[in-house]
Amino acid sequence: MDKFIVSARKYRPQTFDTVVGQAHITTTLQNAIKNHHLAHAFLFCGPRGVGKTTCARILAKTINCDKPSAEGEACNECPSCVAFNEGTSLNVFELDAASNNSVEDIRSLVEKVRFAPEPGKHKVYVIDEVHMLSSSAFNAFLKTLEEPPSYAIFILATTEKHKILPTILSRCQIFDFKRITNNDTVEHLESICKKEEIDAEKPALQIIARKSEGCMRDALSILDKIVSFTSGTVTYQNTLEHLNILDADYYFKLIDCMQNQDLAGAMLLYDDIDRKGFEGDMVLNGFSEFIRNLLVCKDEKVAGLLQVVESFKDKYIATGHKTPAAYLISALNILNEAEINFKGARNKRLHTELAIIKLTYLQQALELAATGDGVGKKKLVEGAQSVAFRKLGMVEDKSKKAEAVSTKPETGNLQQAQQKPEAANTPQVQPKQVTEYKTQHTEARLIIEDPATDYISPEEEEQNYINAMQGNSTPVQPQSANTQQGGAGKSKLGTLESIRQKYANKQAGNANPIIPLTDEKLQEHWANFTQKLKDNKNPASQSFVMARLIIHSENMFEILTNNNLEQKFIEGERRELSDYMQTMFNNRTVLFTITVTDNPVTMEPTERPLSTKEQYVKIIEQYPLVNELRSKLKLGFD
């Protein structure tokens, strides 16, 4: 029984013309060999399984061939080629940098470079996965890589070019390998199936090519597995079953249910898919790719991007043309969001079903958004009218303004007399509109009006609005602030001050007069408020007991506290205290401030016990002989 060899090794290319999908690389290398323009260092980079190591071996065999062809191919007959094919060549060295990435390994390699080749022309060093070398190993390799002997050639291969030091990149000729297209993969698989006498359907090989994602080694490995699984027959159905891929027919049925808003059909179809063992994330990912293919089919310019089985191409194109682009783009967004959040969902099936429900009613949502009849549409206000704002005139000279004031009443009366007949034919302004205008215009005036400008009463503003609605452009002239406040000697009040003054006058005219702020009344109300706090077991009551009160004006007093803690307690009751005091004094303008004062605590002197030495001094003052006795006996104080 012959030993089985996997297809990736058995059908590894031995010449440049058998390399699949890398014509731009092989042509360059063949021309360099024919013209003797070989570099001393090459860097082959690209995805996995696209032929980097294979091209490195073919290059190493070809440059040592004794009888190369005119196209720059090895003869496979000379002793050098035979030794290379048998793996006994002494001029080709392969190093796996993934397992030999230390400085010692590179130094050992550099020492071997010093010896010239005996039977051949060049010594070729192929270093695979070179990005795995450590930084110190790269640095040890720099000088040899820059100026190697004339017979030494280095070929570096890697899948991660960005991990290699720039100093290494600058010393090499870089060749970028690309992914192998699906068509090239299918053609190569067909040729292998003919050689191995394997009955394979082309749609099955197309599925294998898509699954390999441009890696020929993966495609050959998948083919070997399916051949073993099916005993030499590769069909479309068993390929789908072996690779655990959902058939596109399910996606076509699913999109039909969604277009017809058949939620029951879509849910039953997903239940059938789930029973076959397909996870929700696979369904979402596959359906996203399906929607993408439909979107590609809508434009002939990008039809080449469609990578599906040929038997389904016509069906893709027909479905893509009848599905709106807005639906496809919105569906892609929903599927992308669902796929991102799938991992964090606890109930995976429910998460997938929610995405299917959204897609089923997506067409209805798009139609509502297009017609503008959706629930979110704003309701228009009936009879809405623009607000009439007061016109601001040009700034005039004071002397001219005085003359204008003197003639204004007559002019105003004349204009009103001329416009009275016309006012009879104009529609009456509704009170609701007047109220809305007063509210809006008063708010605007409170914000932008200058205290120095003339005061306009609400009645005058109402009259201005009525005149504007009836077509009368002559506004009612404002009264001066002095006249409004009732005295020529008073200064003009701004809007805020006028409101306060009006409120104070209103309070003064109430039935309950304002109670003057006196020490006696203030202390009385303060004690009552403190007692309420004590009854409610409020911890702030002690701070109110310790506080002192000072009256500064008829509506202002100050609260003095001993420390910050008492101030915070009183500050916490500010709102209730303010309402209480304003109610007790019948004055809403009563205010107070809280201040922390420094009250030094006076310490009363207390007697302390005498120490041993102090007691002894007091004793010898009264009895001097005691000191002599202590000296004679040589006694201490303890």
Secondary structure, DSSP 8 states (H G I E B T S, - for coil): ------HHHHT---SGGG-SS-HHHHHHHHHHHHTT---SEEEEE-STTSSHHHHHHHHHHHHT-SS--TTS---S-SHHHHHHHHT--SSEEEEETTT--SHHHHHHHHHHHTS--SSSS-EEEEEESGGGS-HHHHHHHHHHHHS--TTEEEEEEES-GGGS-HHHHTTSEEEE-----HHHHHHHHHHHHHHHT-EE-HHHHHHHHHHHTT-HHHHHHHHHHHHHHHTSEE-HHHHHHHHT---HHHHHHHHHHHHTT-HHHHHHHHHHHHHTT--HHHHHHHHHHHHHHHHHHT-GGGGGG--S-GGGHHHHHHHHHHS-HHHHHHHHHHHHHHHHHTTT-SSHHHHHHHHHHHHHTHHHHHHHHHHT-STT-----TT--------------HHHHHHHHHHHHHHHHHHHHHHHHHHHHS----HHHHHHHHHHHHHHHHHH--TTS-B--HHHHHHHHHHHHTT-------B-HHHHHT-SSS----HHHHHHHHHHHHHHTSSS------HHHHHHHHHHHHHHHHHTT-TTHHHHHH-EEEEEETTEEEEEESSHHHHHHHHHTHHHHHHHHHHHTT-TT-EEEEEE---------------HHHHHHHHHHH-THHHHHHHHHT----
